[in-house]
């Protein structure tokens, strides 16, 4: 079940809200937990057992680790808990990748290859596993006490708004909210508006751009001219931002409607002036997770320069692999890690003296080129697409007409996408609202106009949902 499906919008969510709001305080978490498990089982069937096993294991680990935290066995216990979570993740996400690459070595050595049937990847396993490890590490560090109520811990790990595609909610950020929260009319209104904004991002911008990007990336190499290649990767660059940030907006909005206040996950990443700043703005919950639970424990910036560079590259290689079991994801992470090191070696200081448009161009070029590896499944295909972007293949090609690959909807989505990738419209609207609110009697008119605007946007997004069948969520496969 996805947030942008009729089943969720017009059945699951309304019924859950009614039952949840009518339930007494002590039963609200039970209702939300059962709904979250049902939400996950709707799409994954019996693989919900995998998540339940993770919940049980981490519940036991948390209590044991807290009781032995100061003993010599504390480090071993937390290491065992982290290893258990990683083994669960590796078993489902990386088993085929490891087997395929080991087989290459075995065949080269004249030994029999490993034959492993395709392993199903449970949706959201990367997200709920990282959340479980956040809980274990927070308990070991003494940031929060171990959770004695299995329902509350199960709710933290399985909470449906951010279960299958984030943001990654760290335990210490919502530990108090799990046990004690309330829903105000303002919270519900804010959450509803945030959900509608994310839904509109997904349906009106991400989906049309994603459809044209998929069409272009599926073309034979002989049909891809530089113009078509750049159109494809620009559409994908906007698609992945509005798809994922739209999902995060919906998750944050839903959380607010149920009394939770999740941290922000995106902050206009495409206006960044360096790769370091990009990662302060893109997928913030993942960046913070790797910073707090890997980069700083490795020594962070407190070690020698060489170790700092090593730590950065290590973190981003693992960040790439977290997204998927593929050499292309590893290369994507390596590109970002390498440019972070290059910026620390001196490029960052040079950029400080460069005009802003030069710095923007540099960041966007690196990010867009790296997205090629993120989008394309195999390394040869990624190289071929990069060659097409810069017309470096050297082969005579029968290029298709670029006009075939776009229409008014795509042009509209690209223009709106580019505008909404910056805070310009938000800044201007905020300025205008401040001035209008100073006028006597305008508050009621503005409030009514705001409601009408959100209703209109929601209706428009629903028309897109009704008219099309293309409605994937990119991050579901991670």
C-alpha positions as CSV (number, residue, x, y, z in Angstrom):
1,X,0.0,0.0,0.0
2,X,1.4,3.4,-0.9
3,X,0.2,6.8,0.3
4,X,-0.7,7.8,-3.3
5,X,-3.2,5.0,-3.8
6,X,-7.0,5.3,-3.6
7,X,-7.1,2.5,-1.1
8,X,-4.9,4.4,1.3
9,X,-6.4,7.8,0.7
10,X,-10.1,6.9,0.8
11,X,-10.2,3.8,3.0
12,X,-7.2,3.0,5.2
13,X,-6.5,6.6,6.4
14,X,-10.0,7.8,7.1
15,X,-11.0,4.6,8.9
16,X,-7.8,4.6,11.0
17,X,-8.2,8.3,11.9
18,X,-11.7,7.7,13.1
19,X,-10.8,4.7,15.2
20,X,-7.7,6.3,16.5
21,X,-9.4,9.5,17.6
22,X,-12.2,7.7,19.3
23,X,-9.9,5.3,21.1
24,X,-9.0,6.0,24.8
25,X,-5.5,7.2,25.5
26,X,-4.1,3.9,26.7
27,X,-5.3,2.1,23.5
28,X,-4.1,4.6,20.9
29,X,-0.7,3.0,20.6
30,X,-2.2,-0.4,20.2
31,X,-4.5,0.8,17.5
32,X,-1.6,2.5,15.7
33,X,0.6,-0.5,16.0
34,X,-2.1,-2.9,14.6
35,X,-2.7,-0.5,11.8
36,X,1.0,-0.2,11.0
37,X,1.4,-4.0,10.9
38,X,-1.6,-4.3,8.7
39,X,-0.3,-1.5,6.4
40,X,3.0,-3.4,6.0
41,X,1.4,-6.9,5.6
42,X,-0.9,-5.4,2.9
43,X,2.1,-5.2,0.6
44,X,4.5,-7.7,2.0
45,X,2.3,-10.5,3.2
46,X,4.1,-13.0,5.6
47,X,7.3,-10.9,5.4
48,X,5.8,-8.9,8.2
49,X,7.2,-11.8,10.3
50,X,10.7,-10.5,9.5
51,X,9.9,-7.2,11.0
52,X,8.2,-8.8,14.0
53,X,11.4,-10.9,14.6
54,X,13.4,-7.7,14.5
55,X,11.1,-6.1,17.1
56,X,11.3,-9.1,19.4
57,X,15.1,-9.4,19.1
58,X,15.7,-5.7,19.7
59,X,13.3,-5.6,22.6
60,X,15.3,-8.3,24.4
61,X,18.7,-6.8,23.4
62,X,17.7,-3.4,24.7
63,X,16.8,-4.7,28.2
64,X,19.9,-6.9,28.5
65,X,22.2,-4.1,27.2
66,X,20.8,-1.6,29.7
67,X,21.4,-4.0,32.6
68,X,25.0,-4.8,31.5
69,X,26.0,-1.5,30.0
70,X,28.7,-0.7,32.5
71,X,30.0,-4.3,32.6
72,X,32.9,-5.6,30.5
73,X,30.3,-7.4,28.4
74,X,28.4,-4.2,27.5
75,X,30.4,-3.6,24.3
76,X,30.1,-7.2,23.2
77,X,26.3,-7.2,23.8
78,X,25.8,-4.0,21.7
79,X,28.1,-5.4,19.0
80,X,26.0,-8.6,19.0
81,X,22.8,-6.6,18.7
82,X,24.2,-4.5,15.8
83,X,25.5,-7.6,14.1
84,X,22.1,-9.3,14.4
85,X,20.4,-6.4,12.7
86,X,23.1,-6.2,10.0
87,X,22.8,-10.0,9.4
88,X,19.1,-9.6,8.9
89,X,19.7,-6.8,6.4
90,X,22.5,-8.6,4.6
91,X,20.6,-11.8,4.3
92,X,17.7,-10.2,2.4
93,X,19.4,-7.3,0.7
94,X,22.9,-8.4,-0.2
95,X,22.8,-12.2,-0.4
96,X,22.5,-12.3,-4.1
97,X,25.0,-9.5,-4.7
98,X,27.6,-11.3,-2.5
99,X,26.9,-14.7,-4.1
100,X,27.1,-13.3,-7.6
101,X,30.5,-11.6,-7.0
102,X,32.0,-14.5,-5.1
103,X,30.9,-16.8,-8.0
104,X,32.9,-14.7,-10.4
105,X,36.1,-15.3,-8.3
106,X,35.3,-19.0,-8.0
107,X,34.8,-19.5,-11.7
108,X,38.0,-17.6,-12.4
109,X,39.8,-20.0,-10.0
110,X,38.2,-23.0,-11.7
111,X,35.8,-23.8,-8.8
112,X,32.0,-24.3,-9.0
113,X,30.0,-21.1,-8.7
114,X,27.4,-20.4,-6.0
115,X,23.9,-20.9,-7.2
116,X,21.4,-18.9,-5.1
117,X,17.8,-18.3,-6.0
118,X,16.7,-14.6,-6.0
119,X,16.0,-13.5,-2.5
120,X,13.0,-11.3,-2.0
121,X,13.8,-7.8,-0.6
122,X,11.2,-6.8,2.1
123,X,10.1,-3.3,1.5
124,X,11.5,-0.8,4.0
125,X,14.0,-3.2,5.6
126,X,16.8,-0.7,5.3
127,X,14.8,1.9,7.2
128,X,13.4,-0.2,10.0
129,X,16.7,-1.9,10.5
130,X,18.5,1.4,10.9
131,X,15.8,2.6,13.3
132,X,16.3,-0.6,15.4
133,X,20.0,0.0,15.5
134,X,19.4,3.6,16.6
135,X,17.4,2.3,19.5
136,X,20.0,-0.2,20.6
137,X,22.9,2.3,20.4
138,X,20.9,5.0,22.2
139,X,20.2,2.5,25.0
140,X,23.9,1.5,25.2
141,X,25.0,5.2,25.3
142,X,22.5,5.9,28.0
143,X,20.7,8.5,25.9
144,X,17.4,6.8,26.7
145,X,16.4,3.9,29.0
146,X,15.4,0.6,27.4
147,X,11.8,0.3,26.5
148,X,9.9,-2.0,28.8
149,X,6.7,-1.9,27.0
150,X,6.8,-4.1,23.9
151,X,3.9,-2.3,22.2
152,X,5.7,1.0,22.4
153,X,9.0,-0.4,21.0
154,X,7.1,-2.2,18.3
155,X,5.3,1.0,17.4
156,X,8.6,2.9,17.1
157,X,10.0,0.3,14.7
158,X,6.9,-0.3,12.7
159,X,5.1,3.1,12.7
160,X,3.5,3.2,9.2
161,X,4.1,6.9,8.1
162,X,7.9,6.4,7.9
163,X,8.1,2.6,7.8
164,X,8.8,1.8,4.2
165,X,10.7,4.9,2.9
166,X,11.7,7.0,5.9
167,X,12.6,9.5,7.1
168,X,14.8,7.5,9.5
169,X,13.5,8.5,12.9
170,X,16.0,8.0,15.6
171,X,14.8,6.7,18.9
172,X,15.9,9.5,21.1
173,X,14.0,12.0,18.9
174,X,10.6,10.5,19.6
175,X,11.0,8.4,22.7
176,X,8.9,10.8,24.8
177,X,6.3,11.2,22.1
178,X,5.7,7.5,21.9
179,X,4.6,7.4,25.6
180,X,3.0,10.8,25.9
181,X,1.6,12.9,23.1
182,X,-1.6,14.8,22.2
183,X,-3.2,15.9,19.0
184,X,-4.3,19.5,18.8
185,X,-6.4,21.0,16.0
186,X,-3.4,23.0,14.9
187,X,-1.2,19.9,14.7
188,X,-3.9,18.1,12.7
189,X,-4.3,21.1,10.3
190,X,-0.6,21.5,9.9
191,X,-0.2,17.8,9.2
192,X,-3.0,17.7,6.7
193,X,-1.5,20.6,4.8
194,X,1.9,19.0,4.8
195,X,0.5,15.7,3.5
196,X,-1.4,17.4,0.7
197,X,1.8,19.3,-0.3
198,X,3.8,16.0,-0.4
199,X,1.0,14.3,-2.3
200,X,1.0,17.1,-4.9
201,X,4.8,16.9,-5.3
202,X,4.5,13.2,-6.0
203,X,1.5,13.2,-8.4
204,X,1.9,16.5,-10.3
205,X,5.7,16.8,-10.6
206,X,7.5,13.5,-9.8
207,X,5.2,11.1,-11.7
208,X,5.2,12.9,-15.1
209,X,8.9,13.5,-14.9
210,X,9.5,9.9,-13.9
211,X,7.6,8.6,-16.8
212,X,9.6,10.5,-19.3
213,X,12.9,9.6,-17.5
214,X,12.0,5.9,-17.6
215,X,11.2,6.1,-21.3
216,X,14.5,7.7,-22.1
217,X,16.6,5.4,-20.0
218,X,14.9,2.4,-21.6
219,X,16.0,3.6,-25.1
220,X,18.7,1.7,-27.1
221,X,22.0,3.5,-27.0
222,X,21.7,4.3,-30.7
223,X,18.6,6.4,-30.1
224,X,20.0,8.6,-27.3
225,X,21.4,11.9,-28.5
226,X,23.0,14.3,-26.0
227,X,19.8,16.4,-25.9
228,X,17.7,13.4,-25.1
229,X,20.2,12.1,-22.5
230,X,20.3,15.4,-20.7
231,X,16.5,15.6,-20.8
232,X,16.4,12.2,-19.3
233,X,18.8,12.8,-16.4
234,X,17.3,16.2,-15.6
235,X,13.9,14.7,-15.4
236,X,15.3,12.0,-13.1
237,X,17.1,14.6,-11.0
238,X,13.8,16.4,-10.4
239,X,11.8,13.2,-10.1
240,X,13.9,11.6,-7.3
241,X,13.9,14.9,-5.3
242,X,10.1,15.4,-5.6
243,X,9.3,11.7,-5.2
244,X,11.4,11.3,-2.1
245,X,10.8,14.7,-0.5
246,X,7.1,14.3,-1.4
247,X,7.0,11.0,0.5
248,X,8.9,12.6,3.4
249,X,6.4,15.4,3.5
250,X,3.5,12.9,3.5
251,X,5.2,10.9,6.3
252,X,5.9,14.0,8.4
253,X,2.3,15.3,7.8
254,X,0.8,11.9,8.8
255,X,3.0,11.8,11.9
256,X,1.8,15.2,12.9
257,X,-1.8,14.1,12.4
258,X,-1.2,11.3,14.9
259,X,0.7,13.5,17.4
260,X,4.3,12.8,16.3
261,X,6.8,15.5,15.3
262,X,9.3,14.1,13.0
263,X,12.4,16.0,12.0
264,X,12.8,17.5,8.5
265,X,14.4,15.3,5.8
266,X,15.0,17.8,3.0
267,X,16.0,21.5,2.8
268,X,16.3,22.6,-0.8
269,X,19.4,20.4,-1.6
270,X,19.7,21.6,-5.2
271,X,20.6,25.2,-4.0
272,X,23.7,23.9,-2.2
273,X,27.0,25.6,-2.9
274,X,29.2,22.6,-2.1
275,X,28.8,18.8,-1.9
276,X,29.2,19.1,1.9
277,X,26.2,21.5,2.0
278,X,24.3,19.2,-0.3
279,X,24.5,16.5,2.3
280,X,23.3,18.8,5.0
281,X,20.2,19.3,2.9
282,X,19.5,16.0,1.2
283,X,18.1,13.0,3.1
284,X,19.0,14.7,6.3
285,X,17.9,11.8,8.5
286,X,20.2,9.4,6.7
287,X,23.1,11.9,6.8
288,X,22.6,12.4,10.5
289,X,22.4,8.7,11.2
290,X,25.7,8.0,9.5
291,X,27.3,11.0,11.2
292,X,26.2,10.1,14.7
293,X,26.5,6.3,14.6
294,X,29.4,5.7,12.2
295,X,31.4,8.8,11.2
296,X,31.9,10.2,14.8
297,X,32.6,6.8,16.3
298,X,35.3,6.3,13.6
299,X,36.9,9.5,14.9
300,X,35.1,12.1,12.8
301,X,37.2,15.2,12.4
302,X,39.2,14.6,15.6
303,X,41.8,12.4,13.9
304,X,44.6,13.0,11.4
305,X,43.7,14.3,8.0
306,X,44.2,11.0,6.3
307,X,41.9,9.3,8.8
308,X,39.3,12.0,8.2
309,X,39.4,11.4,4.4
310,X,39.3,7.6,5.0
311,X,36.3,8.1,7.3
312,X,34.4,10.2,4.8
313,X,35.0,7.7,1.9
314,X,34.1,4.8,4.2
315,X,30.8,6.4,5.2
316,X,29.7,7.3,1.7
317,X,30.7,3.9,0.2
318,X,28.5,2.4,2.9
319,X,25.8,5.0,2.2
320,X,25.9,3.9,-1.4
321,X,25.6,0.3,-0.5
322,X,22.8,1.1,1.9
323,X,20.7,2.2,-1.1
324,X,21.2,-1.1,-2.9
325,X,23.3,-4.1,-3.6
326,X,25.0,-2.9,-6.7
327,X,28.4,-1.7,-7.9
328,X,26.7,1.4,-9.3
329,X,25.4,2.4,-5.9
330,X,28.9,1.9,-4.5
331,X,30.3,4.1,-7.3
332,X,27.6,6.7,-6.5
333,X,28.6,6.8,-2.9
334,X,32.3,6.9,-3.8
335,X,31.7,9.9,-6.1
336,X,30.2,11.9,-3.3
337,X,32.8,10.7,-0.8
338,X,35.6,11.6,-3.1
339,X,34.3,15.1,-3.8
340,X,33.9,15.7,0.0
341,X,37.6,14.8,0.4
342,X,38.6,17.0,-2.6
343,X,36.7,19.9,-1.0
344,X,38.6,19.4,2.3
345,X,41.9,19.2,0.4
346,X,41.4,22.8,-0.9
347,X,38.6,22.9,-3.4
348,X,36.2,24.1,-0.7
349,X,38.4,27.2,-0.1
350,X,38.6,27.9,-3.8
351,X,34.9,27.7,-4.1
352,X,34.5,30.3,-1.3
353,X,36.0,32.8,-3.7
354,X,34.0,31.8,-6.8
355,X,30.8,33.4,-7.9
356,X,27.6,31.8,-6.6
357,X,26.5,30.6,-10.0
358,X,29.9,28.8,-10.5
359,X,29.4,27.0,-7.2
360,X,25.9,26.1,-8.0
361,X,27.0,24.8,-11.4
362,X,29.7,22.7,-9.8
363,X,27.3,21.1,-7.3
364,X,24.6,20.4,-9.8
365,X,27.0,18.9,-12.3
366,X,28.5,16.5,-9.8
367,X,25.1,15.5,-8.4
368,X,23.5,15.0,-11.8
369,X,26.4,12.9,-13.2
370,X,26.4,10.8,-10.0
371,X,22.6,10.3,-10.4
372,X,23.4,8.4,-13.7
373,X,25.0,5.6,-11.6
374,X,22.1,5.8,-9.1
375,X,19.5,5.4,-11.9
376,X,21.1,2.9,-14.3
377,X,21.4,-0.7,-13.1
378,X,24.7,-1.8,-14.7
379,X,28.1,-0.2,-14.9
380,X,28.4,-0.6,-18.7
381,X,25.0,1.0,-19.2
382,X,25.9,3.9,-17.0
383,X,29.1,4.5,-19.0
384,X,27.1,4.3,-22.2
385,X,24.6,6.9,-21.0
386,X,27.4,9.3,-19.8
387,X,29.0,8.9,-23.3
388,X,25.7,9.8,-24.8
389,X,25.3,12.9,-22.6
390,X,28.6,14.3,-23.9
391,X,28.4,12.6,-27.4
392,X,31.7,10.7,-26.7
393,X,30.8,7.3,-28.2
394,X,32.2,8.1,-31.6
395,X,29.6,6.0,-33.3
396,X,27.1,7.1,-36.0
397,X,23.7,7.1,-34.4
398,X,20.1,7.3,-35.7
399,X,18.9,9.6,-32.9
400,X,15.2,9.9,-32.2
401,X,13.5,13.2,-32.2
402,X,13.7,14.9,-28.8
403,X,10.2,16.3,-29.3
404,X,8.8,12.7,-29.1
405,X,9.8,12.6,-25.4
406,X,8.1,15.5,-23.9
407,X,4.7,17.2,-23.9
408,X,2.9,20.1,-22.1
409,X,2.6,18.1,-18.9
410,X,6.4,17.4,-18.8
411,X,7.3,21.0,-19.7
412,X,5.0,22.2,-16.9
413,X,6.5,19.7,-14.4
414,X,10.1,20.7,-15.3
415,X,9.3,24.4,-14.9
416,X,7.4,24.0,-11.6
417,X,10.0,21.5,-10.4
418,X,12.9,23.9,-11.0
419,X,11.0,26.7,-9.3
420,X,10.0,24.6,-6.3
421,X,13.6,23.2,-6.0
422,X,14.5,26.7,-4.7
423,X,12.9,28.7,-1.8
424,X,12.1,31.6,-4.1
425,X,8.3,31.1,-4.3
426,X,8.1,30.3,-0.6
427,X,10.1,33.4,0.3
428,X,7.9,35.6,-1.9
429,X,4.6,34.1,-0.6
430,X,5.8,34.5,3.0
431,X,6.6,38.1,2.4
432,X,3.3,38.7,0.7
433,X,1.4,37.0,3.6
434,X,3.2,39.1,6.2
435,X,2.1,42.3,4.4
436,X,-1.5,41.1,3.8
437,X,-1.9,40.1,7.5
438,X,-1.2,43.6,8.5
439,X,-4.3,44.8,6.8
440,X,-7.4,44.9,9.0
441,X,-9.9,42.1,8.4
442,X,-7.6,40.1,6.1
443,X,-6.9,37.2,8.4
444,X,-10.2,35.5,7.8
445,X,-9.9,36.0,4.0
446,X,-6.4,34.6,4.0
447,X,-7.3,31.6,6.1
448,X,-10.2,30.8,3.7
449,X,-8.0,31.3,0.7
450,X,-5.4,29.0,2.1
451,X,-8.0,26.2,2.7
452,X,-9.3,26.8,-0.9
453,X,-5.8,26.6,-2.3
454,X,-5.0,23.3,-0.5
455,X,-8.4,21.8,-1.5
456,X,-7.7,22.8,-5.1
457,X,-4.2,21.3,-5.1
458,X,-5.5,18.1,-3.6
459,X,-8.2,17.9,-6.2
460,X,-5.7,18.4,-9.0
461,X,-3.4,15.7,-7.6
462,X,-6.4,13.3,-7.4
463,X,-7.1,14.0,-11.1
464,X,-3.6,13.0,-11.9
465,X,-4.0,9.9,-9.8
466,X,-7.3,9.0,-11.6
467,X,-5.9,9.7,-15.0
468,X,-2.6,7.7,-14.9
469,X,-1.2,4.3,-14.0
470,X,2.4,5.4,-13.5
471,X,2.7,5.8,-9.7
472,X,5.9,4.2,-8.3
473,X,7.8,5.3,-5.2
474,X,11.6,5.3,-6.0
475,X,12.8,4.7,-2.4
476,X,10.5,1.6,-1.9
477,X,13.2,-0.5,-3.5
478,X,15.9,0.6,-1.0
